[in-house]
Amino acid sequence: MHISEGFLPLTHAAAWAAIAAPFAGGGIARLSSRRDDRFLVAASAGYLFALTALKLPSVAGSSSHPTGVAVGTLLAGPVLMPALALVVLLFQALLTGHGGLTTLGANLMSLGVVGPWITWGLWRIAVRAGAQPKVAVMLAAFAGSLATYACTAAQLALAHPDATGGVGGAFVKFGAVFAVTQVPISVVEAVFSVTVLGVFERASGWAAAGREAWVRR
Amino acid sequence: MKRMGAAGLSCLLVAGAAWYMASNQERIDADERVSAMLPPPELRAAWEPEQPVQAISFGCQAALGVALLWFGARGIRSRRG
């Protein structure tokens, strides 16, 4: 889901940065107001760091990385995620040459905002509909991972519309390339998220969806 | 001491896996596949690491992630206890 340096026109890059900035600000504010939860934040950030570094092999000779947003979102809530994603994306843009500084806003929207909120929303819907907790986590993680890549496909389609199909045609074109690789990886990520959250819950006693959602339930 | 050893070992294992997978040039990254469909970039990154350096960076990132995960999980568990 990383759009590399220079692949977005500067106007698009600036617009995505402006849209992502309030989310990042909200995440940083939440981070500083929850210093007591530093261990939870560290675990969520660690998971995000580790998973986005793993280029897993997928079908048709391709590879890609899982997003790692589900565990952090369900442990610490989606408001915090843009702050964690910002650190990860900066690290990758500066040290691994993955992503870019001008495309940071666009990448932050997909990894830090769209993925976590889709995960969170679907998890809430599934739990309220009476789904088993594991099924709810699996569905949410799968959808969150795919949504992250769908967001990137949409961002690229807006910037580079297809000559004949327009923005819709370009979205289908980019989405299809991502889907071939990402659907199997999202399945793996969903299973992995359930496993990690299960281990975490048993070891720490911390219910999935963090303190906030836990209190609200 | 045993737990520190386990944490260090898991950091090394995941870092090694990340490095190995990032070093594999037979498979094409999905982001690169999509980038190849786009017009040439308007800007170039000031620093673009060579592939082996990039693979090492991914290994370091994974090790940092596992270390943070261990720190967080241990902290939460000790608070609970």
Interface residues (C-beta under 8 A of the other chain):
Chain A: M1 H2 I3 S4 E5 G6 F7 P9 L10 R38 F39 L40 V41 A42 A43 S44 A45 G46 Y47 L48 F49 A50 L51 T52 A53 L54 K55 L56 P57 S58 G61 S62 S63 S64 F91 Q92 A93 L95 T96 G97 H98 G100 L101 T102 Y149 T152 A153 L156 H160 K173 F174 V177 F178 V180 T181 Q182 F200 A203 S204 G205 W206
Chain B: V14 A17 A18 M21 A22 N24 E26 R27 I28 D29 A30 D31 R33 V34 S35 M37 L38 P39 P41 E42 L43 R44 A45 W47 E48 P49 Q54 S57 F58 G59 C60 Q61 A62 L64 G65 V66 A67 L68 L69 W70 F71 G72 A73 R74 G75 I76 R77 R79 R80
